[in-house]
């Protein structure tokens, strides 16, 4: 007798089961998308704890609103991404009201051979900060998170071809800014 592995249920099947009261079905969706949603959030917040809290809130809000979720032809991950983006906007809006003007993070330790690497990373971060939000977003999703073009397209509400063009233009502009700053 060979081992028969049952194929994983689709997102639509799991959503239907979760809407029907099967909490473990939502648990499977949680396990399926926890890592990419966490990584997306972690790139955009300073602390690991904040990222974990925000990620949990994304899934909690999604679970609470699941009965209102409608499949509109986009992957469920695109819905989670949108919830995460909205939550991050709320997080930063709330945080900006809480922090005094001019408060900044400490520069950290400048010891050893890490100084050159830190300066290079700072230069990249500054150049990224000068790009448009769409350019930053496509670089985060395609390059940093290494998501497939099709996933990025659905998350951003664009065609795969438009995402490829956007990424090309974003990387070209980033390289130009890095060359200009490094020259």
NUTORNU-642742 format. One line per 2 residues: number of its first residue (from 1); their letters; for each residue x, y, z of N, C-alpha, C. Coordinates in nm, 3 decimals, always signed. Layout:
N
NUM) a) X:Y:Z:X:Y:Z:X:Y:Z  ...
***
This chain:
183
1) xx) +0.082:-0.119:+0.000:+0.000:+0.000:+0.000:+0.086:+0.125:+0.000  +0.058:+0.213:-0.095:+0.134:+0.337:-0.102:+0.068:+0.443:-0.015
3) xx) +0.148:+0.539:+0.021:+0.095:+0.650:+0.099:+0.015:+0.741:+0.007  -0.109:+0.765:+0.043:-0.193:+0.856:-0.033:-0.203:+0.985:+0.043
5) xx) -0.160:+1.091:-0.022:-0.166:+1.222:+0.042:-0.282:+1.300:-0.018  -0.376:+1.335:+0.066:-0.492:+1.410:+0.023:-0.448:+1.550:-0.018
7) xx) -0.494:+1.597:-0.135:-0.454:+1.732:-0.177:-0.507:+1.838:-0.081  -0.432:+1.944:-0.069:-0.473:+2.053:+0.019:-0.599:+2.118:-0.035
9) xx) -0.692:+2.151:+0.054:-0.812:+2.220:+0.007:-0.778:+2.360:-0.043  -0.855:+2.408:-0.139:-0.834:+2.543:-0.192:-0.873:+2.646:-0.087
11) xx) -0.830:+2.769:-0.109:-0.869:+2.878:-0.019:-1.021:+2.890:-0.014  -1.085:+2.879:-0.131:-1.231:+2.893:-0.136:-1.300:+2.786:-0.052
13) xx) -1.248:+2.664:-0.057:-1.306:+2.556:+0.024:-1.288:+2.585:+0.173  -1.169:+2.628:+0.209:-1.142:+2.658:+0.350:-1.227:+2.775:+0.399
15) xx) -1.243:+2.876:+0.316:-1.324:+2.992:+0.355:-1.469:+2.949:+0.375  -1.521:+2.868:+0.282:-1.659:+2.821:+0.295:-1.677:+2.740:+0.423
17) xx) -1.581:+2.654:+0.453:-1.589:+2.574:+0.576:-1.578:+2.662:+0.700  -1.489:+2.762:+0.694:-1.473:+2.853:+0.809:-1.601:+2.935:+0.830
19) xx) -1.662:+2.980:+0.721:-1.788:+3.053:+0.732:-1.897:+2.963:+0.791  -1.886:+2.832:+0.767:-1.981:+2.736:+0.821:-1.954:+2.698:+0.965
21) xx) -1.855:+2.761:+1.026:-1.828:+2.737:+1.167:-1.711:+2.646:+1.197  -1.640:+2.599:+1.096:-1.525:+2.512:+1.120:-1.400:+2.598:+1.144
23) xx) -1.372:+2.622:+1.269:-1.260:+2.708:+1.306:-1.128:+2.653:+1.255  -1.115:+2.520:+1.253:-0.989:+2.460:+1.207:-0.963:+2.492:+1.059
25) xx) -1.067:+2.518:+0.980:-1.048:+2.556:+0.840:-0.979:+2.693:+0.833  -1.021:+2.786:+0.919:-0.953:+2.915:+0.922:-0.810:+2.897:+0.973
27) xx) -0.790:+2.803:+1.064:-0.655:+2.773:+1.112:-0.563:+2.730:+0.998  -0.618:+2.657:+0.902:-0.537:+2.617:+0.786:-0.501:+2.738:+0.701
29) xx) -0.595:+2.831:+0.684:-0.565:+2.955:+0.611:-0.458:+3.035:+0.685  -0.471:+3.040:+0.816:-0.373:+3.110:+0.900:-0.233:+3.051:+0.878
31) xx) -0.223:+2.919:+0.885:-0.093:+2.854:+0.865:-0.039:+2.878:+0.725  -0.127:+2.880:+0.628:-0.087:+2.897:+0.488:-0.030:+3.037:+0.463
33) xx) -0.087:+3.139:+0.527:-0.050:+3.277:+0.494:+0.022:+3.352:+0.605  +0.044:+3.291:+0.717:+0.111:+3.358:+0.828:+0.248:+3.412:+0.788
35) xx) +0.331:+3.328:+0.728:+0.468:+3.369:+0.697:+0.475:+3.486:+0.599  +0.406:+3.482:+0.484:+0.418:+3.599:+0.394:+0.359:+3.727:+0.452
37) xx) +0.251:+3.717:+0.526:+0.191:+3.837:+0.584:+0.283:+3.891:+0.694  +0.339:+3.803:+0.776:+0.432:+3.847:+0.880:+0.554:+3.916:+0.817
39) xx) +0.611:+3.854:+0.715:+0.730:+3.914:+0.651:+0.697:+4.050:+0.591  +0.579:+4.064:+0.531:+0.538:+4.193:+0.475:+0.531:+4.298:+0.586
41) xx) +0.470:+4.264:+0.696:+0.456:+4.358:+0.808:+0.592:+4.386:+0.871  +0.672:+4.283:+0.889:+0.802:+4.298:+0.957:+0.893:+4.394:+0.883
43) xx) +0.882:+4.397:+0.750:+0.964:+4.490:+0.671:+0.925:+4.635:+0.697  +0.807:+4.656:+0.748:+0.755:+4.792:+0.758:+0.746:+4.845:+0.900
45) xx) +0.779:+4.764:+0.999:+0.779:+4.811:+1.138:+0.915:+4.786:+1.200  +0.945:+4.860:+1.307:+1.076:+4.851:+1.368:+1.097:+4.724:+1.449
47) xx) +1.002:+4.686:+1.529:+1.025:+4.576:+1.622:+0.956:+4.447:+1.584  +1.019:+4.337:+1.623:+0.962:+4.206:+1.599:+0.830:+4.188:+1.673
49) xx) +0.826:+4.239:+1.794:+0.703:+4.226:+1.873:+0.586:+4.301:+1.808  +0.614:+4.423:+1.758:+0.510:+4.498:+1.687:+0.462:+4.419:+1.565
51) xx) +0.556:+4.361:+1.492:+0.520:+4.283:+1.372:+0.433:+4.164:+1.410  +0.468:+4.095:+1.517:+0.388:+3.981:+1.561:+0.248:+4.025:+1.603
53) xx) +0.240:+4.133:+1.679:+0.109:+4.183:+1.724:+0.023:+4.226:+1.605  +0.082:+4.298:+1.513:+0.007:+4.344:+1.396:-0.037:+4.227:+1.309
55) xx) +0.049:+4.129:+1.294:+0.015:+4.012:+1.214:-0.103:+3.937:+1.276  -0.099:+3.920:+1.406:-0.210:+3.853:+1.474:-0.339:+3.933:+1.458
57) xx) -0.328:+4.065:+1.462:-0.445:+4.149:+1.445:-0.503:+4.136:+1.304  -0.417:+4.122:+1.203:-0.463:+4.102:+1.066:-0.552:+3.977:+1.060
59) xx) -0.504:+3.869:+1.118:-0.581:+3.745:+1.111:-0.705:+3.750:+1.199  -0.697:+3.818:+1.311:-0.814:+3.833:+1.397:-0.923:+3.913:+1.325
61) xx) -0.884:+4.026:+1.267:-0.982:+4.109:+1.194:-1.040:+4.032:+1.076  -0.956:+3.957:+1.008:-1.003:+3.879:+0.894:-1.104:+3.774:+0.939
63) xx) -1.073:+3.707:+1.048:-1.164:+3.605:+1.100:-1.298:+3.667:+1.141  -1.291:+3.782:+1.207:-1.413:+3.848:+1.253:-1.499:+3.897:+1.136
65) xx) -1.436:+3.929:+1.023:-1.509:+3.981:+0.907:-1.534:+3.873:+0.800  -1.499:+3.751:+0.829:-1.506:+3.645:+0.729:-1.646:+3.626:+0.673
67) xx) -1.749:+3.644:+0.754:-1.885:+3.625:+0.704:-1.921:+3.730:+0.598  -1.849:+3.842:+0.595:-1.874:+3.946:+0.494:-1.779:+3.935:+0.375
69) xx) -1.680:+3.846:+0.383:-1.584:+3.830:+0.274:-1.653:+3.770:+0.152  -1.626:+3.830:+0.036:-1.677:+3.779:-0.090:-1.562:+3.761:-0.186
71) xx) -1.559:+3.647:-0.253:-1.457:+3.621:-0.354:-1.487:+3.706:-0.476  -1.397:+3.796:-0.508:-1.416:+3.884:-0.624:-1.314:+3.854:-0.733
73) xx) -1.268:+3.730:-0.735:-1.174:+3.689:-0.839:-1.029:+3.713:-0.806  -1.001:+3.764:-0.686:-0.862:+3.785:-0.642:-0.829:+3.679:-0.538
75) xx) -0.703:+3.643:-0.527:-0.665:+3.545:-0.425:-0.695:+3.596:-0.284  -0.721:+3.505:-0.193:-0.745:+3.541:-0.054:-0.625:+3.615:+0.004
77) xx) -0.505:+3.582:-0.042:-0.385:+3.650:+0.007:-0.389:+3.799:-0.024  -0.452:+3.837:-0.135:-0.465:+3.979:-0.169:-0.554:+4.050:-0.067
79) xx) -0.657:+3.982:-0.021:-0.745:+4.037:+0.082:-0.667:+4.056:+0.213  -0.589:+3.955:+0.251:-0.507:+3.965:+0.373:-0.406:+4.079:+0.362
81) xx) -0.347:+4.092:+0.246:-0.250:+4.199:+0.222:-0.316:+4.335:+0.241  -0.438:+4.351:+0.189:-0.509:+4.478:+0.203:-0.541:+4.507:+0.349
83) xx) -0.583:+4.404:+0.423:-0.608:+4.421:+0.566:-0.479:+4.465:+0.635  -0.367:+4.401:+0.599:-0.237:+4.435:+0.659:-0.198:+4.580:+0.625
85) xx) -0.216:+4.620:+0.500:-0.184:+4.758:+0.461:-0.266:+4.859:+0.540  -0.395:+4.833:+0.554:-0.482:+4.924:+0.630:-0.440:+4.929:+0.777
87) xx) -0.408:+4.814:+0.833:-0.366:+4.808:+0.972:-0.234:+4.883:+0.993  -0.141:+4.869:+0.899:-0.014:+4.942:+0.908:-0.038:+5.094:+0.902
89) xx) -0.129:+5.135:+0.816:-0.160:+5.279:+0.808:-0.216:+5.327:+0.941  -0.307:+5.250:+1.001:-0.361:+5.285:+1.133:-0.250:+5.289:+1.237
91) xx) -0.161:+5.190:+1.232:-0.051:+5.180:+1.328:+0.037:+5.306:+1.322  +0.074:+5.348:+1.202:+0.161:+5.464:+1.190:+0.087:+5.594:+1.221
93) xx) -0.039:+5.600:+1.188:-0.119:+5.719:+1.221:-0.126:+5.733:+1.374  -0.153:+5.624:+1.443:-0.161:+5.625:+1.590:-0.024:+5.655:+1.651
95) xx) +0.079:+5.593:+1.596:+0.214:+5.611:+1.649:+0.262:+5.754:+1.632  +0.228:+5.818:+1.518:+0.276:+5.955:+1.496:+0.210:+6.051:+1.596
97) xx) +0.090:+6.018:+1.642:+0.025:+6.101:+1.743:+0.088:+6.081:+1.880  +0.148:+5.964:+1.902:+0.202:+5.929:+2.034:+0.346:+5.976:+2.053
99) xx) +0.425:+5.987:+1.944:+0.567:+6.020:+1.958:+0.590:+6.169:+1.942  +0.676:+6.226:+2.027:+0.709:+6.368:+2.012:+0.786:+6.392:+1.882
101) xx) +0.773:+6.512:+1.828:+0.846:+6.550:+1.707:+0.996:+6.537:+1.728  +1.066:+6.488:+1.625:+1.210:+6.482:+1.629:+1.268:+6.362:+1.701
103) xx) +1.183:+6.278:+1.758:+1.235:+6.160:+1.826:+1.286:+6.062:+1.722  +1.402:+6.005:+1.745:+1.458:+5.912:+1.647:+1.521:+5.794:+1.717
105) xx) +1.541:+5.690:+1.637:+1.606:+5.569:+1.689:+1.754:+5.596:+1.710  +1.815:+5.525:+1.803:+1.959:+5.541:+1.825:+2.034:+5.480:+1.708
107) xx) +2.150:+5.534:+1.681:+2.228:+5.491:+1.566:+2.286:+5.352:+1.583  +2.305:+5.308:+1.704:+2.357:+5.174:+1.726:+2.507:+5.173:+1.735
109) xx) +2.566:+5.055:+1.728:+2.708:+5.032:+1.744:+2.779:+5.048:+1.611  +2.881:+5.134:+1.606:+2.957:+5.156:+1.483:+3.091:+5.082:+1.486
111) xx) +3.101:+4.975:+1.560:+3.230:+4.909:+1.576:+3.260:+4.812:+1.463  +3.388:+4.784:+1.443:+3.432:+4.679:+1.353:+3.405:+4.707:+1.207
113) xx) +3.404:+4.597:+1.129:+3.386:+4.607:+0.985:+3.243:+4.628:+0.943  +3.154:+4.636:+1.038:+3.013:+4.654:+1.005:+2.980:+4.797:+0.961
115) xx) +3.070:+4.891:+0.988:+3.041:+5.031:+0.958:+3.014:+5.052:+0.809  +3.096:+4.994:+0.722:+3.076:+5.010:+0.578:+2.942:+4.950:+0.535
117) xx) +2.912:+4.833:+0.588:+2.786:+4.769:+0.554:+2.668:+4.851:+0.605  +2.680:+4.905:+0.726:+2.573:+4.989:+0.781:+2.553:+5.114:+0.696
119) xx) +2.663:+5.174:+0.653:+2.653:+5.294:+0.569:+2.589:+5.261:+0.435  +2.626:+5.146:+0.378:+2.567:+5.104:+0.250:+2.417:+5.079:+0.266
121) xx) +2.378:+5.010:+0.373:+2.236:+4.984:+0.397:+2.159:+5.113:+0.422  +2.222:+5.206:+0.493:+2.159:+5.335:+0.516:+2.138:+5.409:+0.384
123) xx) +2.238:+5.403:+0.297:+2.226:+5.466:+0.165:+2.114:+5.405:+0.083  +2.101:+5.274:+0.087:+1.993:+5.206:+0.015:+1.858:+5.245:+0.073
125) xx) +1.850:+5.246:+0.206:+1.724:+5.283:+0.272:+1.685:+5.426:+0.237  +1.782:+5.517:+0.233:+1.753:+5.656:+0.199:+1.709:+5.667:+0.053
127) xx) +1.775:+5.594:-0.036:+1.737:+5.596:-0.177:+1.596:+5.538:-0.196  +1.567:+5.429:-0.125:+1.432:+5.371:-0.131:+1.327:+5.470:-0.082
129) xx) +1.361:+5.543:+0.022:+1.269:+5.641:+0.078:+1.235:+5.753:-0.018  +1.320:+5.775:-0.118:+1.296:+5.880:-0.216:+1.209:+5.833:-0.332
131) xx) +1.185:+5.703:-0.339:+1.103:+5.648:-0.448:+0.955:+5.667:-0.416  +0.872:+5.658:-0.519:+0.727:+5.665:-0.498:+0.682:+5.541:-0.420
133) xx) +0.566:+5.550:-0.359:+0.513:+5.438:-0.280:+0.496:+5.314:-0.367  +0.448:+5.328:-0.490:+0.432:+5.212:-0.578:+0.566:+5.146:-0.606
135) xx) +0.669:+5.224:-0.630:+0.802:+5.169:-0.656:+0.854:+5.095:-0.532  +0.839:+5.158:-0.415:+0.885:+5.093:-0.291:+0.809:+4.962:-0.271
137) xx) +0.679:+4.965:-0.294:+0.596:+4.848:-0.270:+0.633:+4.732:-0.362  +0.653:+4.760:-0.490:+0.685:+4.652:-0.584:+0.823:+4.593:-0.551
139) xx) +0.916:+4.676:-0.507:+1.049:+4.625:-0.467:+1.036:+4.540:-0.342  +0.958:+4.584:-0.244:+0.939:+4.504:-0.122:+0.880:+4.367:-0.154
141) xx) +0.776:+4.368:-0.234:+0.703:+4.244:-0.260:+0.780:+4.149:-0.352  +0.837:+4.200:-0.461:+0.905:+4.112:-0.557:+1.047:+4.078:-0.516
143) xx) +1.122:+4.178:-0.470:+1.264:+4.158:-0.443:+1.288:+4.109:-0.301  +1.234:+4.178:-0.204:+1.262:+4.144:-0.065:+1.185:+4.019:-0.022
145) xx) +1.054:+4.018:-0.047:+0.974:+3.901:-0.007:+0.978:+3.789:-0.110  +1.028:+3.818:-0.229:+1.040:+3.720:-0.336:+0.907:+3.654:-0.372
147) xx) +0.800:+3.734:-0.370:+0.669:+3.682:-0.409:+0.662:+3.671:-0.561  +0.588:+3.573:-0.612:+0.574:+3.560:-0.758:+0.505:+3.682:-0.818
149) xx) +0.537:+3.712:-0.941:+0.480:+3.828:-1.010:+0.328:+3.825:-1.007  +0.268:+3.708:-1.026:+0.123:+3.697:-1.029:+0.062:+3.735:-0.893
151) xx) +0.127:+3.697:-0.785:+0.079:+3.731:-0.651:+0.090:+3.881:-0.629  +0.203:+3.938:-0.667:+0.223:+4.083:-0.652:+0.119:+4.157:-0.735
153) xx) +0.092:+4.108:-0.854:-0.007:+4.172:-0.941:-0.144:+4.174:-0.874  -0.185:+4.063:-0.816:-0.316:+4.061:-0.752:-0.317:+4.146:-0.626
155) xx) -0.209:+4.146:-0.551:-0.202:+4.228:-0.430:-0.208:+4.376:-0.464  -0.143:+4.415:-0.575:-0.137:+4.556:-0.612:-0.250:+4.598:-0.705
157) xx) -0.332:+4.502:-0.748:-0.442:+4.534:-0.838:-0.395:+4.572:-0.978  -0.292:+4.506:-1.026:-0.235:+4.534:-1.158:-0.218:+4.403:-1.234
159) xx) -0.190:+4.413:-1.361:-0.162:+4.294:-1.440:-0.017:+4.251:-1.415  +0.014:+4.122:-1.439:+0.154:+4.078:-1.423:+0.251:+4.159:-1.511
161) xx) +0.209:+4.192:-1.633:+0.295:+4.272:-1.720:+0.321:+4.410:-1.662  +0.217:+4.471:-1.605:+0.233:+4.603:-1.543:+0.328:+4.596:-1.423
163) xx) +0.322:+4.486:-1.348:+0.411:+4.469:-1.233:+0.556:+4.457:-1.281  +0.578:+4.380:-1.388:+0.715:+4.365:-1.441:+0.770:+4.501:-1.487
165) xx) +0.687:+4.579:-1.555:+0.730:+4.713:-1.599:+0.757:+4.803:-1.479  +0.666:+4.800:-1.382:+0.681:+4.881:-1.261:+0.811:+4.844:-1.187
167) xx) +0.838:+4.715:-1.173:+0.960:+4.670:-1.106:+1.084:+4.717:-1.183  +1.082:+4.702:-1.314:+1.195:+4.745:-1.395:+1.223:+4.894:-1.375
169) xx) +1.117:+4.974:-1.380:+1.132:+5.120:-1.363:+1.177:+5.154:-1.221  +1.123:+5.082:-1.123:+1.159:+5.108:-0.983:+1.307:+5.079:-0.960
171) xx) +1.354:+4.965:-1.009:+1.495:+4.928:-0.990:+1.587:+5.022:-1.066  +1.544:+5.064:-1.184:+1.623:+5.160:-1.262:+1.637:+5.292:-1.186
173) xx) +1.526:+5.341:-1.132:+1.531:+5.467:-1.056:+1.614:+5.451:-0.928  +1.598:+5.336:-0.860:+1.677:+5.311:-0.740:+1.826:+5.313:-0.773
175) xx) +1.866:+5.245:-0.881:+2.007:+5.243:-0.921:+2.057:+5.382:-0.955  +1.975:+5.462:-1.023:+2.015:+5.599:-1.055:+2.037:+5.681:-0.930
177) xx) +1.948:+5.665:-0.832:+1.962:+5.740:-0.706:+2.087:+5.694:-0.629  +2.113:+5.564:-0.631:+2.231:+5.512:-0.562:+2.358:+5.560:-0.631
179) xx) +2.360:+5.562:-0.765:+2.476:+5.611:-0.840:+2.500:+5.758:-0.813  +2.392:+5.836:-0.809:+2.402:+5.980:-0.786:+2.454:+6.008:-0.644
181) xx) +2.401:+5.934:-0.546:+2.443:+5.955:-0.408:+2.583:+5.905:-0.382  +2.624:+5.799:-0.455:+2.755:+5.740:-0.434:+2.865:+5.812:-0.510
183) x) +2.826:+5.896:-0.607:+2.925:+5.962:-0.692:+2.989:+6.081:-0.624
***
